[in-house]
């Protein structure tokens, strides 16, 4: 492991910069206690698992986290609570794995988890077979994963979610926009994937949306640890409309 402790990890400093790489079977950060990130810049460029609390929870209130792993990117036995910050996760198996609940009320989460395994973008099934809960009440979630992965935010979430099934190619920009051309989410996966999930405050019942591929983006892309990323402030031109539909209820499904 790059950083390991039997206690807790608390990252608060605005000027804190961590660049971590574990050995082939190691974790970037492993703690038995809680892991808290309030500020700073944390990057795990190489690890089997990225940021792991083996007994407690993970709290992110701010800062920037970039993780690239062979398995899960962020894993906790207790709750994982995201209220701010910028989190970019590229995991071969799962982006987020929690045994109790994932709660997002702020910040931005970008996930690319191409192979899925038993987890996909967000793994909510515990080792005992019980189900964890994912709720979204604020912030922005953009994820790419596998078609068979069924984890989506709970129907008790305060924000609507759009799940799109199709073919998403690495290096291609995909834009979810409303019928007036306003961008809701724009991102490109680091790997070929079969599902895209978007949850953001702009999604409301009755809103007509469409997914456009191969758009030209003019703006700055926020990059993940292994390529891919999302556009927070950009203009878009061209592209091909793949799917369209109307937002209805907490989960709207588009695509194949």
N, C-alpha and C positions, 0 to 999 in steps of 0.2 A: 504494500500500500504506500501511497505517497504521504498521506497524513493519517495517523491512526491514534485513537485515544479511548480509554475506558470511560472517560467523562464526556463532556459536551464540547461543541465547537461553536464559537460566537464570532462572527465576522461583521464588524461595524465600521471600520475606518474608511472614510471617503477615498483616501489615497491607497488603500490596501489593494495590492495586485498579486494574485496567486496564479502561477502557471504550473500545472501539475501533470505528471506522467507516471503511471504505475507500471510495474512489470506485467508480464502477459496475463497472470492470474490475479492481479491485484486490483484494489479499488483506489479511486482518486482521494476521497475523504471517507473514512469509516469511523463512526463514533457509536458508543453504546447509549450515550445521552442524546439530548436534543441538539439539532443543528439549526442555527439561526443566522440568516444573512440579512443585514439591514442596509449595508452599503458595500462598496468595493467592486472589484472586477475579478471573477473567479473563472478559470478556464481549465478543464480537464481534457487534454488532447489525446491521451491513450490510457485505457483501463478496461478491465472486464465489466466493472460497474463503476459509476461515476461518483455520486454523493449518496452515502448510505448511513441511515441510523438503524442499527440492528435491534434496538429495543424501544426507542422513543420516536419523536416526530421531527418534521422539518418545517421551518417557518421562514418565508421569504417576504420581507417588507420593502426591499429596494435593492439597488445594485444590478450588476450584470453577471449572468451565469451562462457559460457555454460548455457543453459536454459532448464528447464523442466516445462511444463505448461499443463493446462487442455484445453486451447484454443490456440490463436496465441502466438508464441514465441517473434517475433519482428514485430512491427506494426508502420507505419508512414503515416501521411496524405500527406506529400510531399515526395521528392525523398529519396530513401535509396541507399547509395553509399558505396560499399565495395572495398577498394583498398589495403587492407592488413589485417593481423591478422588471427586468427583461431576461427571459429564460429561453435559451435555444438549445434543443436536445436532438442529437442524432444517435439513436441506439438501434443496433441490429435486432434486438428483441422488443424492448418496450421503452418508451420515453419516461413514463411515470409508473411506479408500482407502489401501491399503498394497501395496507391490510385493514384500514378502518375507513378513511375518507379523504378525498381531495376536495378542497374548498378554494375556489378562486373568486376574489372580490375586487381585484385590481391587477395592474401589470399586464404584461404580454407573455404568452407562452407559445413558442413555435416548436413543433415536434416533427421529426421524420423518422419513422420506425418501419422499414421496408419489409422485413420478413415476418414480423408479428409473433410467431410462435404462439404461446398461450396468452400473450399480452397485448400486442399492437401498441397503439399510441399510449393508452392509459390502461394498465392492468388492475382490475378490480376484484379478482378472484384470489382468495387467500389459500394458503397451503392446506387448510382444513376443508376447503370447498365453500366457505361462506363468502358472501358478497360484500364488498365495500361500496361506498356511495360517492358519487362525483356531483358536486353542485357548483353552479356558476351564477354569480349575481353582479359581476362587474369585470372590467378588464377585457382582454381580447385573447382568444384561443384560435390558433391555426395549426392544423395537424395533417400529416400524410401518413397512411398506414396500409393495412391489408383489408381486403373485402370481408374476410371471415371474422374480423375483430368487431365485436358488437358493443363495446363499451362506449357509452355516450352519457352526457350529463343527465341527471335525474329529472323527472317531470316536476320536481319541487324546486327546480332552479328558477331564478328570477329573470334569466335571459333565454331567448330562443336559440336553437342550434340548427344548422343546416349540415346534413351528411350527404355527400355525393360519392357514388360508386362509379368507377370508370377506369381509364388508363391514364396515369399521370407520369410523365417522362421526366427524368432528371435533366435539369438545366432549362426546362420550359417554364415560362411565367404563366400562372393561372390567376385570373381575376374574377372574383365574385362581385357583381355590381347590381344596382337596382335598375328599374326600367328607365330611369332618367339618366343613366350613365354614371351615377355616383359610385365610387369605389367603396366596397365594404371590406374586402380583404384581398391582398395580392401577395403571392408567394411562389417560390419554386422549390421543388423537392431536391434533395441531394442524391436520391436514388429513385429508381422506378418503383411506383406504388400503385395501389388499387383503390384507395379511399382517401377522401379529403373531408375534414370536419372543420367548420367555422362556427364560432360563437362570439357574438359581439353585441354592444348595446343598440346598434342601428337596426338589428333584425326585429321586426314587429309583425304581428298578425296582419295579413292582407298585403304585405309588401311583395311586389313582383321582383324576382331576382333571376339572374342568368349567370352561368359560368362560361368564361371566355378563355380560350387557350391561345398560345403563341402571340400574346400581345407584346408590344414594344414598350418597355417601361423607361421613363425619363425621370430619374431620381436616384436616391441613395438606397441601396439594399443593405439591410442588417444581416450580416452573414453568420451562419452557424459554424460549429467547430470543424465540420467536414464539408464545407460548401452548402449550397442551398441557403434559404433565408426568406425574409419577407420585406415588403416595402411599406413603410409607415407614412411617407409623404412623397408622392410621385404622381406624374400624369401618364396616361396610357393611350396608345394608339393601335388601331388594327385588331387583328385576332379573329378567331372563329368561335361562334357561339356553339357550345357543346350541349348544354342542358339549360332548361328554364322551368320556373314554377313559381308558386305562391307560398309564402311563409304561413304556416297554420299550426298552432299549438307549439309545444316546447321542442318538438323534433320534426323537421321537414326533410324528407328524403327525395333526392334527385338522382338521375342517372340510370344506369343499367339495372 
